[in-house]
Amino acid sequence: MARVRIHNRTRSRHRSRFTSSSRRSRLSFGDRTRLQSSEGDEPVTALMRGPVLTVGERSSAPSTWSAMCERRIAFHEDGSESPGVPSEPDSGETHGPVEADLAAAVSLSGMSVDHWAQQQPPAPPADLYPMAVPRNGTLVDASYQQALLGDQFYENGNQDAVGFDAHFREFANFLDGVGLPAEWSPYFHGPDRDHEATDTTVRMSREGTTTPGARNSRTRPGTPFSSWLPSAPTGNRISETLPDTNPRSVDIESQPYRISDEQRYRLNSSIETFRDILDPDFKFPSRHALSRYLTSFFEGFHSHMPFIHTPTWRVPEHSIELVLGLAAVGAQYCFEHRMSERLFHAGKAILMERLMHESETFGAKTGSSLNLHNLTPQRRASQGFQERDWGPWEPIETVRALIALMGYATWEPKVSLVQEAFALQALLAQILREVGLYEEDVPQLPADQTTPQAAWQAWVRQESTRRAKLIAFSFMHTHSIAYNVYPVLRSNEVGLRLPCSTGEWKAQSACQWQTARRETEKQQLYFQDALSLLLRNTDGTAPVDPIPTPLGNYILLHGLLQRIYIVRDLSLPVMDQSASLPSEEVDKLERGLRSWTAGWQQAPESSLDPNNENGPIPFTSSSLLGLAYVRIYLHLGPYRLLESRDPVRIAKAISRSPAVERSGGVITALLYTAHMLSIPVRLGVDRVARSQAFFWSVRHSLSGLECAVLLSKWLSSLTESVATTPLSDSEDRILHWVRCIVEEAYDVVDFEDDEPDTSTDRDPASLSLAVLRIWAHFFKSNTQWPFINIMGKSLEKYRELLMRSRKQLVT
């Protein structure tokens, strides 16, 4: 394998070639490859053009498309030419089939480049490089990614000599689809050019840019990640980060979760009929507070788990316990913690009373669960009878209420509330089994009622029910991820279809819904069928047709994560908690993850901008993808004890976790761990922690915790073994990448302690501690969920344990 070299160029030389470089940068990597002379580095000035491949044509030639994807980042260049070659004006035409392929991926990701290099680069030209990108059957303009690596990156002009291993090629394909700024990839800087400025900045022209809410828009000015992340909310106005095209922003009074005086009066009157089971000090919030809580729920929590159909949501049409559960979560998002806990206990009490009242609707197993809560008919009889105002209700309302109540209790710092969450999880699983985890046929409407409005209402009921069940499954599995409990609901129990398209779900009227339905060519697959296709696929392409929606992909990823847990549990030998997965199972899981990634990248709704119409779900999925790779190689679950809420116990448990062995297989997981660390550092650790909670969910932090431990343990293993086993090329690139990220963080982050740090050439041992320090500071700075603060304190304690053990070894 030829070793990759990146030749140093001076800043002045780069400036002198900028004009010609900008022309070359407009070529796709395939065009530049074909222009490269086979005898050497002499460029060919003729452009080779070809027809643009459609998505269908790409799918008919999977091997060619896969090969193109694998080499995308590897063949980016900075466009530097020989001094004698004059620059030519761009013709503005499309330059070949591969360019359209790359542009389509860039369009999906919204990727733009914003430099890692500390030196200020020369200002780039203001114009855009437009190209035709096929999308949803039409051609749209997309900005082209600036070239990354120079001609001399490939030694002697021989591209075949480039020795990127399979892990890096797969990760390069992932980066093309998700939009990671390429200067943060291990390809951008070689280990020998730490201090050289590299000029690859491309700035989007502001002229002709649509609003952030437009479908084809993939950029937001003022954010380093462009469409990756939203700009920080100004002041406390969360709604300013929402798209300007949000239909509810036009008429505030039309918001279905604004509470009127009459609605508040009716709710309070109903709650008063349950006064005997509520805390004597409980006081129902004002209508302004309720409006604030419900708005915060829908704009925060619900954007990550959309199980309520907001266009048809009306407060009077839903159960009291559901409204209280939503308000409890919303109050948490408003930082009103005492009120959120009061609302939680009130909602839970009324829910349990409801289950006793509707005991005949559910089976005997649910009744036995209620007995564990000391809710029996004998107890109710002994307390006397009070007439209740039960209000509207149906069984699926109980599922929704349990999702909200469990969503609040799961992340609270009190151990008592964590125990409540475990009890609610078991109850939710049992109720889901009894209401049915299968598709329900839509009842045929009478001939005189087959209006578009009636058809839409019937469809809304079916899709809302499906989503409530699927999201309950995914959230209960998140609970299993966090607390290492065996999944209470397995994938083979879920007989539901994947969620519908976002256009159908977001339709504001029957007419819009019919239009969206006509654009949907095929019905979504069943969850189990799609998951089986991912695991049976062998070539890493997207085998699921139609491509799942962002929420569907999120549900499928939970299915893959659950398989990792169950297979490891079944493979666990006696007295060995490391439980390395069988190699054939590792291959199957990694093929499934590659297939999932391919489908995710091709999904027409996938964009990593949390402010788009799909919300932050694709961005959340990216963190779970990294977690899946980490869990293949690190069995950290039994060594966290997060349910204890005790940072000292958690730190000691992590210190007992198994070491990470150096191997070729772990490279992919390491790439994702470095990627996870780069995101908050790139955007500003404190900025993300304190102002971006509406897209950075708890699931990101759970993934970040395991990524931090894996990366730190791997860096420590280098210290112990590098003397006998030299670094591979892949390890060398990852080490350099981590060093760059750490140096950037240490330059700007205001750490709480006064620990001196003057190291300029960090060794792996110090990097392992630095990674933990950055993640600990990030978690401790979070203002939304105290649970994340506990994780930060735990990592801080774990780091202190490592430092003490190393000092003892030295002495």
KERO-434399 format. One line per 4 residues: number of its first residue (from 1); their letters; for each residue x, y, z of C-alpha. Coordinates in steps of 0.5 Angstrom, whole numbers. Layout:
# KERO-434399
NUM) A) X/Y/Z; ...
//
This chain:
# KERO-434399
1) MARV) 0/0/0; 3/6/-2; 3/11/3; 0/18/2
5) RIHN) 3/24/2; 1/31/2; 6/36/0; 7/43/3
9) RTRS) 5/49/-1; 6/56/1; 1/61/2; 3/66/-3
13) RHRS) 4/60/-8; -3/58/-7; -6/65/-8; -2/66/-14
17) RFTS) -6/60/-17; -13/61/-14; -16/63/-21; -14/57/-24
21) SSRR) -16/53/-18; -23/56/-18; -24/53/-25; -21/46/-23
25) SRLS) -25/46/-17; -32/46/-21; -30/39/-24; -32/33/-21
29) FGDR) -27/28/-18; -29/24/-24; -27/29/-29; -21/31/-26
33) TRLQ) -19/24/-26; -20/23/-33; -16/29/-34; -10/27/-31
37) SSEG) -5/24/-35; -3/17/-34; 4/18/-35; 5/24/-30
41) DEPV) 2/30/-27; 1/34/-33; -6/37/-34; -11/36/-40
45) TALM) -15/42/-41; -20/39/-45; -27/37/-42; -30/31/-42
49) RGPV) -37/31/-42; -43/26/-41; -50/25/-40; -53/26/-33
53) LTVG) -55/19/-29; -61/19/-26; -63/16/-19; -66/10/-23
57) ERSS) -60/9/-28; -55/9/-22; -59/4/-18; -59/0/-24
61) APST) -51/0/-24; -50/-1/-16; -43/-4/-17; -41/3/-21
65) WSAM) -45/7/-16; -41/4/-10; -35/5/-13; -36/12/-15
69) CERR) -38/13/-8; -32/10/-5; -27/14/-8; -31/21/-8
73) IAFH) -27/24/-2; -21/21/-4; -20/24/-11; -22/31/-9
77) EDGS) -17/36/-11; -15/43/-9; -15/45/-16; -8/47/-17
81) ESPG) -5/47/-24; 2/48/-27; 4/55/-28; 4/55/-35
85) VPSE) -4/53/-36; -8/59/-37; -15/59/-33; -21/59/-37
89) PDSG) -28/62/-36; -33/57/-33; -38/55/-39; -43/54/-34
93) ETHG) -45/47/-37; -46/40/-33; -39/37/-33; -41/29/-33
97) PVEA) -45/24/-30; -40/23/-24; -41/31/-22; -49/30/-22
101) DLAA) -48/24/-17; -43/28/-13; -48/34/-13; -54/30/-11
105) AVSL) -50/28/-5; -48/35/-3; -55/37/-4; -58/32/1
109) SGMS) -53/34/6; -53/41/5; -45/41/6; -41/47/6
113) VDHW) -34/48/8; -31/53/13; -24/52/15; -21/48/20
117) AQQQ) -14/52/19; -13/58/24; -10/63/18; -15/67/15
121) PPAP) -15/65/7; -16/70/1; -23/72/0; -26/67/-5
125) PADL) -30/69/-11; -37/71/-9; -41/67/-15; -44/60/-14
129) YPMA) -42/54/-18; -49/52/-20; -50/45/-23; -56/41/-25
133) VPRN) -58/36/-19; -64/31/-21; -69/32/-15; -76/29/-14
137) GTLV) -76/29/-22; -74/36/-23; -67/40/-24; -65/44/-18
141) DASY) -59/48/-17; -54/46/-12; -47/49/-9; -41/45/-11
145) QQAL) -36/43/-6; -30/46/-6; -24/42/-8; -20/39/-2
149) LGDQ) -13/36/-4; -8/38/-8; -5/35/-15; 1/32/-11
153) FYEN) -3/28/-6; -3/23/-11; 4/21/-11; 7/21/-19
157) GNQD) 0/22/-21; -2/15/-20; -9/15/-16; -9/7/-16
161) AVGF) -3/7/-11; -7/11/-6; -8/6/0; -14/8/4
165) DAHF) -17/2/7; -24/0/6; -26/3/13; -24/10/10
169) REFA) -28/9/4; -34/7/7; -33/13/12; -32/18/6
173) NFLD) -38/15/3; -42/17/10; -39/24/10; -41/25/3
177) GVGL) -49/24/5; -49/27/12; -45/33/10; -39/33/15
181) PAEW) -34/39/13; -29/36/10; -23/39/13; -25/35/19
185) SPYF) -24/29/16; -17/25/17; -16/26/9; -16/34/10
189) HGPD) -9/35/13; -3/30/13; 1/29/20; 6/33/17
193) RDHE) 2/40/16; 0/42/22; 2/49/22; 0/50/14
197) ATDT) -6/54/12; -10/51/7; -15/55/3; -21/51/1
201) TVRM) -26/56/3; -33/57/-1; -38/62/1; -45/61/-1
205) SREG) -47/67/-5; -53/71/-1; -57/73/-8; -62/68/-10
209) TTTP) -62/64/-4; -69/62/-2; -72/62/6; -69/56/11
213) GARN) -76/53/10; -76/52/3; -75/45/1; -69/46/-4
217) SRTR) -65/50/1; -60/47/4; -56/53/8; -57/58/13
221) PGTP) -52/64/14; -48/64/20; -47/57/22; -41/53/21
225) FSSW) -44/47/19; -49/51/14; -55/46/14; -52/41/19
229) LPSA) -55/46/25; -59/52/26; -57/58/28; -57/60/36
233) PTGN) -64/63/38; -63/70/40; -65/71/47; -70/66/50
237) RISE) -75/66/43; -74/59/41; -79/60/36; -74/65/32
241) TLPD) -71/58/30; -77/56/26; -78/56/19; -81/63/16
245) TNPR) -86/59/12; -89/55/18; -96/56/17; -98/57/24
249) SVDI) -93/63/25; -98/67/20; -104/67/25; -102/66/32
253) ESQP) -109/65/35; -110/59/30; -104/55/34; -108/49/37
257) YRIS) -104/48/43; -106/55/45; -110/55/51; -116/59/52
261) DEQR) -120/61/59; -125/57/57; -121/51/56; -117/52/62
265) YRLN) -123/52/66; -126/46/63; -119/42/64; -119/45/71
269) SSIE) -126/43/73; -125/36/70; -118/35/74; -122/37/81
273) TFRD) -126/31/80; -120/27/82; -118/32/87; -118/26/92
277) ILDP) -112/22/89; -108/29/87; -103/32/92; -107/37/96
281) DFKF) -102/42/94; -103/41/87; -105/47/83; -107/47/76
285) PSRH) -103/52/72; -106/59/69; -107/59/61; -101/62/60
289) ALSR) -97/57/63; -101/52/60; -100/55/53; -92/56/54
293) YLTS) -92/49/56; -95/46/50; -92/50/46; -85/48/48
297) FFEG) -87/41/48; -89/41/41; -83/45/39; -78/41/43
301) FHSH) -79/34/45; -85/33/40; -80/35/34; -76/29/36
305) MPFI) -81/24/37; -87/26/32; -93/22/35; -99/27/35
309) HTPT) -102/30/29; -101/37/30; -105/40/24; -112/36/27
313) WRVP) -109/37/35; -115/40/39; -114/40/47; -121/39/49
317) EHSI) -121/32/44; -116/29/49; -115/26/55; -114/30/62
321) ELVL) -108/25/63; -105/26/56; -105/34/57; -102/34/64
325) GLAA) -96/29/61; -95/34/55; -95/40/60; -90/36/65
329) VGAQ) -85/35/59; -86/42/56; -85/45/63; -78/42/63
333) YCFE) -76/45/57; -79/52/60; -74/50/66; -80/50/71
337) HRMS) -78/44/74; -82/44/80; -88/45/76; -86/40/71
341) ERLF) -86/35/77; -92/37/80; -96/36/73; -92/29/72
345) HAGK) -95/26/79; -102/29/77; -102/26/70; -99/19/73
349) AILM) -105/19/78; -110/20/74; -107/15/69; -107/10/74
353) ERLM) -114/11/76; -116/11/69; -113/4/68; -117/2/74
357) HESE) -124/5/71; -122/2/64; -120/-5/67; -125/-9/62
361) TFGA) -122/-6/56; -115/-9/58; -113/-16/59; -111/-19/66
365) KTGS) -104/-18/65; -105/-10/65; -109/-11/72; -103/-15/75
369) SLNL) -99/-9/73; -104/-5/77; -104/-9/83; -96/-7/83
373) HNLT) -98/0/84; -103/-2/90; -109/0/85; -114/-5/86
377) PQRR) -122/-5/87; -122/-6/94; -117/0/95; -122/4/91
381) ASQG) -128/2/95; -125/3/102; -123/10/100; -131/11/98
385) FQER) -133/13/91; -133/20/88; -136/22/81; -131/23/76
389) DWGP) -131/27/69; -127/22/65; -127/26/59; -125/24/52
393) WEPI) -121/17/51; -119/11/47; -114/6/49; -109/9/44
397) ETVR) -109/16/49; -106/11/54; -100/10/50; -99/17/48
401) ALIA) -100/19/56; -95/14/58; -90/16/52; -90/23/55
405) LMGY) -90/21/63; -84/16/61; -81/21/57; -80/26/63
409) ATWE) -79/21/69; -73/17/65; -68/23/65; -70/26/71
413) PKVS) -64/27/77; -68/24/82; -67/16/83; -75/16/85
417) LVQE) -77/18/79; -72/14/75; -76/8/79; -82/11/76
421) AFAL) -80/11/69; -78/3/70; -85/2/72; -88/6/67
425) QALL) -84/2/62; -86/-5/64; -94/-2/64; -93/1/57
429) AQIL) -90/-5/54; -96/-9/56; -101/-4/54; -98/-4/47
433) REVG) -99/-12/47; -106/-11/49; -108/-6/44; -104/-9/38
437) LYEE) -98/-8/35; -100/-10/28; -104/-6/22; -111/-4/23
441) DVPQ) -115/-4/17; -119/3/16; -126/2/16; -130/3/10
445) LPAD) -134/9/10; -141/10/8; -142/12/1; -145/19/3
449) QTTP) -139/20/8; -134/19/3; -131/26/2; -124/28/2
453) QAAW) -125/31/9; -127/24/12; -122/20/8; -117/25/11
457) QAWV) -119/24/18; -120/16/18; -112/16/15; -110/21/21
461) RQES) -113/16/26; -109/10/23; -103/14/22; -103/17/29
465) TRRA) -104/10/32; -98/7/28; -93/13/30; -95/12/37
469) KLIA) -94/5/37; -87/5/33; -85/11/37; -87/8/44
473) FSFM) -82/2/41; -76/6/40; -77/10/46; -77/4/50
477) HTHS) -71/2/47; -67/8/48; -69/7/56; -66/0/55
481) IAYN) -60/3/52; -59/8/57; -60/3/63; -57/-3/60
485) VYPV) -64/-7/61; -66/-13/57; -71/-10/51; -78/-11/54
489) LRSN) -81/-10/47; -77/-14/41; -77/-13/34; -80/-19/32
493) EVGL) -87/-17/36; -87/-10/32; -92/-12/26; -93/-5/23
497) RLPC) -91/-1/17; -86/4/17; -89/11/18; -91/15/12
501) STGE) -88/21/8; -87/28/12; -91/31/6; -97/27/8
505) WKAQ) -96/28/16; -95/35/15; -101/36/11; -105/42/14
509) SACQ) -112/40/10; -115/34/6; -113/38/0; -106/38/1
513) WQTA) -106/31/4; -109/28/-3; -104/32/-7; -98/29/-2
517) RRET) -101/22/-3; -101/23/-11; -94/24/-10; -93/18/-6
521) EKQQ) -92/12/-11; -91/6/-6; -93/4/1; -88/4/6
525) LYFQ) -86/-3/8; -87/-7/14; -82/-6/20; -80/-13/20
529) DALS) -79/-14/13; -75/-8/12; -70/-10/18; -69/-17/15
533) LLLR) -67/-14/8; -62/-9/11; -59/-15/15; -59/-20/9
537) NTDG) -56/-15/4; -49/-16/2; -47/-11/-3; -48/-5/2
541) TAPV) -53/-1/-3; -60/1/0; -64/-5/-1; -71/-2/2
545) DPIP) -76/0/-3; -79/5/-2; -73/9/1; -76/10/9
549) TPLG) -77/17/11; -73/20/16; -77/17/22; -78/10/19
553) NYIL) -70/10/18; -70/12/26; -74/6/28; -70/1/23
557) LHGL) -64/4/27; -67/2/33; -68/-5/31; -61/-6/29
561) LQRI) -58/-3/36; -63/-8/39; -60/-14/35; -53/-12/37
565) YIVR) -55/-12/45; -59/-19/44; -53/-22/40; -48/-20/45
569) DLSL) -53/-22/51; -53/-29/47; -46/-30/46; -44/-28/53
573) PVMD) -39/-33/56; -39/-35/63; -35/-30/67; -33/-26/61
577) QSAS) -37/-19/61; -33/-17/55; -37/-22/50; -34/-20/43
581) LPSE) -39/-21/38; -38/-27/33; -34/-25/27; -40/-27/22
585) EVDK) -45/-23/26; -40/-17/26; -40/-18/18; -47/-18/18
589) LERG) -49/-12/23; -44/-8/19; -47/-10/12; -53/-8/15
593) LRSW) -51/-1/18; -48/0/11; -54/-1/8; -58/3/13
597) TAGW) -53/9/11; -54/8/4; -62/8/4; -61/14/9
601) QQAP) -57/18/4; -62/17/-1; -68/19/2; -71/25/-1
605) ESSL) -73/28/6; -66/27/9; -63/33/11; -59/35/17
609) DPNN) -62/41/18; -66/41/24; -70/47/22; -73/43/16
613) ENGP) -80/40/15; -77/34/18; -74/37/24; -68/34/28
617) IPFT) -69/27/26; -64/25/21; -59/29/25; -61/25/31
621) SSSL) -60/18/27; -53/20/26; -51/20/33; -54/13/34
625) LGLA) -51/11/28; -44/12/31; -47/9/37; -48/2/33
629) YVRI) -41/2/31; -38/3/38; -43/-2/41; -40/-7/36
633) YLHL) -33/-6/39; -34/-4/46; -39/-7/51; -40/-1/56
637) GPYR) -47/-3/58; -46/-6/65; -41/-1/67; -44/5/67
641) LLES) -50/5/72; -53/11/70; -59/9/74; -55/11/80
645) RDPV) -55/18/79; -48/18/83; -42/20/79; -37/17/83
649) RIAK) -41/10/82; -41/11/75; -34/13/74; -32/7/78
653) AISR) -36/3/74; -33/6/67; -26/5/70; -28/-3/70
657) SPAV) -30/-3/63; -26/-8/58; -20/-5/54; -21/-3/47
661) ERSG) -16/-7/43; -12/-5/37; -15/-8/30; -17/-6/23
665) GVIT) -24/-7/25; -25/-2/30; -23/4/25; -30/5/23
669) ALLY) -32/6/30; -26/11/32; -28/15/26; -35/16/28
673) TAHM) -33/17/35; -28/23/33; -34/25/28; -38/26/34
677) LSIP) -33/30/38; -32/35/32; -39/37/32; -40/41/39
681) VRLG) -32/43/38; -34/46/31; -40/49/33; -37/52/40
685) VDRV) -38/47/46; -41/52/51; -46/55/45; -49/48/43
689) ARSQ) -49/46/51; -53/52/53; -57/54/47; -58/49/42
693) AFFW) -62/44/46; -68/44/42; -64/39/37; -59/36/41
697) SVRH) -63/31/45; -61/26/50; -60/21/45; -54/25/43
701) SLSG) -51/25/50; -52/18/51; -48/16/44; -43/22/46
705) LECA) -42/18/53; -40/12/49; -36/15/44; -32/19/49
709) VLLS) -30/12/53; -28/8/47; -24/14/44; -20/15/50
713) KWLS) -19/8/51; -16/7/44; -12/13/45; -9/10/52
717) SLTE) -8/3/48; -3/7/43; 1/9/49; 2/2/51
721) SVAT) 3/-2/45; 6/3/40; 13/1/42; 12/-6/39
725) TPLS) 7/-5/34; 7/2/30; 1/6/28; -2/4/21
729) DSED) -4/9/16; -11/9/19; -9/10/26; -4/15/24
733) RILH) -10/19/21; -15/18/26; -9/20/31; -8/27/28
737) WVRC) -15/28/27; -16/28/34; -10/32/36; -13/38/31
741) IVEE) -20/37/35; -17/37/42; -12/43/40; -18/47/37
745) AYDV) -22/46/44; -17/48/48; -16/54/45; -23/57/46
749) VDFE) -26/53/51; -27/56/58; -26/50/63; -28/50/70
753) DDEP) -21/48/73; -14/52/72; -11/46/70; -5/48/66
757) DTST) -4/46/59; 2/48/55; 3/42/50; 3/43/43
761) DRDP) 5/36/41; 0/32/45; 2/24/46; -4/19/46
765) ASLS) -4/19/53; -5/26/54; -10/26/48; -14/21/52
769) LAVL) -15/25/58; -17/31/54; -22/28/50; -26/26/57
773) RIWA) -24/33/59; -28/36/53; -34/31/53; -35/32/61
777) HFFK) -35/40/60; -40/39/55; -44/35/59; -44/39/65
781) SNTQ) -46/46/61; -52/43/59; -58/47/61; -64/43/59
785) WPFI) -63/36/63; -60/35/69; -59/28/67; -54/30/62
789) NIMG) -50/34/68; -49/28/72; -46/24/66; -41/30/65
793) KSLE) -39/30/73; -38/22/72; -34/23/66; -30/28/70
797) KYRE) -29/23/76; -27/18/71; -22/22/68; -19/24/75
801) LLMR) -19/16/77; -14/15/70; -10/21/72; -9/18/79
805) SRKQ) -7/11/77; -2/14/72; 1/18/77; 2/11/81
809) LVT) 5/7/76; 10/13/75; 12/13/82
//
